[in-house]
Amino acid sequence: MTPIELQAALHSGQRVYGTCVVSPSPLWPRTMAGAGIDFVFIDTEHIPIGRTQLAWMCQTYGAMGLPPIVRVPEPDPYRACMALDGGAAGVIFPYVESVAQIHELCGAVKWRPLKGERLQRALAGESLEPELRGYLAKWNEGRMAIVNIESVPAVERLGELLGVPGLDAVLIGPHDLSLSMGIPERYRDPVFDEAVVSIIQNARARNIGVGLHYSFGIEEHIEWARKGANLIVHSSDLVLARNALAADMDRFRKDLGDTPDTARCSTTEAI
């Protein structure tokens, strides 16, 4: 899938599938390309990935037909531009709660390399010269602006946030959202489900892509997709590898009569 195709799918409501990639192994892109996914989500908010390493990952995944979507460590337009310069097809701003943050994201993703006061005037609605507008449109073709909705304030301001021109998708962060709601990790709570469905419906009503990064079970993810979520980020290579290996080790111990492993260290499933 190309970045342009991915962007079109997000707006049309077509479901697209990806996973969070933690491993920087040079063997990983080819492995992921054979796994049936459409894109990769690279998280630099929680995972220690340097700029050079990130650029190698973005260039390689992009060459394999898996557009890399990069979450930057903080909602900073300069970090967004750095990710794009390295080859990111799209940028996710984490924990967005204000219209101003989305304007900054869209300024970096949709108007690059325009900067400074001229960019601010353009974001405020000032018309651009036709030649410059065409240049910027071509420069940023297929580049996606995505925000994390992860808090009660963001949900309460959702109408304002979704109204910012240039936004391609919202990615719900279930872990942080559940904490903000005061119901930590209660993903099957009807109150949590109601909040998620409200975000999905509001985003799709505006033809904005929407989905979750979810590592806690496929059934809930499928149900939210049936209710309109089309940006499906399933778990991460870290969690999937841990779960598969743990299941195999449990099978060995059970079938061979060995003592079950009760002191297993847990992986951070929020990733």
Helices and strands as residue ranges (DSSP letters): H 3-12, E 16-21, H 28-33, E 39-43, H 51-63, E 68-71, H 77-85, E 90-93, H 99-110, H 116-123, H 130-139, E 144-149, H 152-156, H 158-162, E 169-172, H 174-180, H 190-205, E 209-214, H 218-226, E 231-236, H 237-256
